[in-house]
Each structure stands twice: as C-alpha cells, then as structure tokens.
Amino acid sequence: MMINLLKSQYQLVKETRAVVFLYLESEVQQDLLAAVDAFNGKSIADMMVHVANTYMAWAGNFALAMQRSYYRESDCTTMAQLRVIFEDIDLIMDQFITSFAECPDTAVNGYKWADKYIETDAYRIFTHILTHEFHHKGQIMTMSRLLGHTPPDTDVMRF
C-alpha cells in the first residue's frame, strides 16, 4: 500500500530532522542566527525557514490549495520557534500523504506563481520537497562547520 510507503519515507525524514534539531540545540544554539558569508549572509535559522516554506509552498499551498502565509525569518529566531513551524509542516505532510498516497500519480496542476503554470503529480512534489530538505540539511551542516562546530551524521542510514 503506497500510503504506508509515503508515511514511512516521511518518518525517516522526521527522524533525521530530529538529529539535526538536537545538534542545533545542543551545539549550535549560540550561532543559530550567525550570518554565514559563504551562504550569502544567511543563517542556519534562515535556511530552516526556507525549508519549511518550501513544504508550505508545494505540499500546502500548491497541492492542497491551502493559501497559507509563509513563515518569516524574523519570526523564527529560536529552536523552539523552529520546532513549532516544523510541527505545523508535519501536519501539512500528514494531510498531503492522506490526500495523495493512494494514487500518487494524481495530477496536480495550476499556477504556482502568477505567470507560471505547473503540470506535475503528487509523487514528484513529494520527492521534490524531501530531496530539497536533504539538500539544505547538508548546507546547514556545512554552515555549522564554517561556524566552528562538528556536525553529526544526519543521513537516513546512520551507523
């Protein structure tokens, strides 16, 4: 059953995100808002908000037509605030999985931006937002290293 596969896949993402959150809380907290020159002056918190907003954009606002506001970087300056927005994202993803897992090739079409018509399917959206998070998770680990920290293994398969 596809719903179990998608739920399991997203559970793995949440487990690796938990490792990231624990690391950020225990090792990087004081540098959460530090601008990293190599990343256009963005901070780790900024990157986390960007990841959350991508889930909101594709799963919430595009696929589920929620029309929700995006998270603002200025409102997410602590790990507690970041945890709250990702709890919200988890709820959106639960709804997305419930809505599309039985038939993940369901067409999802419409205007993503005012001038950009998108034709795709739910499974591509799901794949995109998960790989997007992992891409930026790697960047966050690099950012933390540039700030003088030693990141843990945050891969799905950790040994």
C-alpha positions as CSV (number, residue, x, y, z in Angstrom):
1,M,0.0,0.0,0.0
2,M,1.5,3.3,-1.1
3,I,0.3,5.3,1.9
4,N,2.4,3.2,4.2
5,L,5.4,3.7,1.9
6,L,5.0,7.5,1.9
7,K,4.3,7.6,5.6
8,S,7.4,5.5,6.2
9,Q,9.5,7.7,3.9
10,Y,8.4,10.9,5.7
11,Q,9.0,9.2,9.1
12,L,12.7,8.7,8.1
13,V,12.9,12.4,7.1
14,K,11.5,13.4,10.6
15,E,14.0,11.1,12.3
16,T,16.9,12.7,10.6
17,R,15.4,16.2,11.2
18,A,15.3,15.3,14.9
19,V,19.1,14.6,14.8
20,V,19.6,18.0,13.2
21,F,17.4,19.7,15.8
22,L,19.1,18.0,18.7
23,Y,22.5,19.0,17.3
24,L,21.5,22.6,16.7
25,E,20.0,22.9,20.2
26,S,23.0,21.3,22.0
27,E,25.9,22.5,19.9
28,V,25.0,25.4,17.7
29,Q,22.3,27.3,19.6
30,Q,24.5,30.4,20.0
31,D,25.3,30.5,16.3
32,L,21.7,29.9,15.0
33,L,21.4,33.4,13.8
34,A,25.0,34.0,12.7
35,A,25.4,35.2,9.1
36,V,27.5,32.9,7.1
37,D,29.3,34.7,4.3
38,A,29.7,31.6,2.1
39,F,25.9,31.4,2.1
40,N,25.1,34.9,1.1
41,G,25.0,36.1,4.7
42,K,22.1,33.7,5.5
43,S,21.9,32.0,8.9
44,I,21.1,28.4,9.8
45,A,17.7,29.6,11.1
46,D,17.1,31.3,7.7
47,M,17.9,28.1,5.9
48,M,15.5,26.1,8.2
49,V,12.7,28.6,7.5
50,H,13.4,28.3,3.8
51,V,13.0,24.5,4.0
52,A,9.7,24.9,5.9
53,N,8.4,27.4,3.4
54,T,9.2,25.0,0.5
55,Y,7.0,22.4,2.2
56,M,4.3,25.0,2.6
57,A,4.6,26.2,-1.0
58,W,4.4,22.8,-2.7
59,A,2.5,20.5,-0.4
60,G,0.3,23.0,1.4
61,N,-0.4,25.9,-0.9
62,F,0.0,24.3,-4.3
63,A,-1.1,20.6,-3.9
64,L,-3.6,21.1,-1.1
65,A,-4.6,24.7,-2.1
66,M,-4.3,25.9,1.5
67,Q,-3.4,29.5,0.7
68,R,-1.4,29.8,3.9
69,S,1.0,32.6,4.7
70,Y,4.7,31.7,4.7
71,Y,6.9,31.7,7.7
72,R,9.0,34.9,8.1
73,E,12.7,34.5,9.0
74,S,12.2,37.3,11.6
75,D,9.6,35.2,13.4
76,C,11.8,32.1,13.7
77,T,14.9,33.0,15.7
78,T,14.9,30.2,18.3
79,M,15.0,26.5,18.1
80,A,11.6,26.4,20.0
81,Q,10.1,28.5,17.2
82,L,11.6,26.3,14.5
83,R,10.3,23.2,16.2
84,V,6.8,24.8,16.2
85,I,6.9,25.5,12.4
86,F,8.1,22.0,11.6
87,E,5.3,20.5,13.8
88,D,3.0,22.5,11.5
89,I,4.8,21.2,8.5
90,D,4.3,17.6,9.8
91,L,0.6,18.2,10.0
92,I,0.5,19.5,6.4
93,M,2.5,16.5,5.3
94,D,0.1,14.1,7.0
95,Q,-2.7,15.7,5.1
96,F,-0.7,15.6,1.9
97,I,0.1,11.9,2.3
98,T,-3.5,11.1,3.2
99,S,-4.8,13.0,0.2
100,F,-2.4,11.6,-2.4
101,A,-0.8,8.4,-1.2
102,E,-3.5,6.0,-2.7
103,C,-2.8,7.5,-6.1
104,P,0.5,9.4,-6.0
105,D,0.4,10.0,-9.8
106,T,-2.6,12.2,-9.3
107,A,-2.2,15.3,-11.5
108,V,-1.6,18.5,-9.6
109,N,-1.9,21.4,-12.0
110,G,-2.3,25.1,-11.6
111,Y,-0.5,28.4,-11.2
112,K,2.4,28.2,-8.7
113,W,3.4,31.7,-9.5
114,A,1.2,34.3,-11.2
115,D,2.9,33.7,-14.5
116,K,4.0,30.1,-14.2
117,Y,1.6,27.2,-14.9
118,I,2.8,23.9,-13.5
119,E,1.8,20.4,-14.6
120,T,3.1,17.7,-12.3
121,D,1.9,15.0,-10.0
122,A,1.8,14.4,-6.2
123,Y,4.7,12.0,-6.2
124,R,7.0,14.5,-7.9
125,I,6.0,17.1,-5.4
126,F,6.7,14.7,-2.5
127,T,10.0,13.7,-3.9
128,H,11.0,17.3,-4.6
129,I,10.3,18.6,-1.1
130,L,12.1,15.7,0.6
131,T,15.2,16.0,-1.6
132,H,15.1,19.8,-1.1
133,E,15.2,19.4,2.7
134,F,18.1,17.0,2.4
135,H,20.0,19.3,0.1
136,H,19.6,22.2,2.6
137,K,20.3,19.9,5.6
138,G,23.7,19.3,4.0
139,Q,24.2,23.0,3.6
140,I,23.2,23.6,7.3
141,M,25.8,21.1,8.4
142,T,28.4,22.9,6.2
143,M,27.3,26.2,7.7
144,S,27.7,24.9,11.2
145,R,31.2,23.6,10.3
146,L,32.1,27.0,9.0
147,L,31.0,28.4,12.3
148,G,33.4,26.1,14.1
149,H,31.2,23.2,15.0
150,T,31.5,19.5,14.2
151,P,28.2,18.2,12.8
152,P,26.9,14.6,13.4
153,D,25.9,12.1,10.8
154,T,22.5,13.2,9.6
155,D,21.9,10.7,6.8
156,V,18.9,8.4,6.8
157,M,21.2,5.5,7.4
158,R,23.4,6.3,10.4
159,F,25.9,3.9,11.8
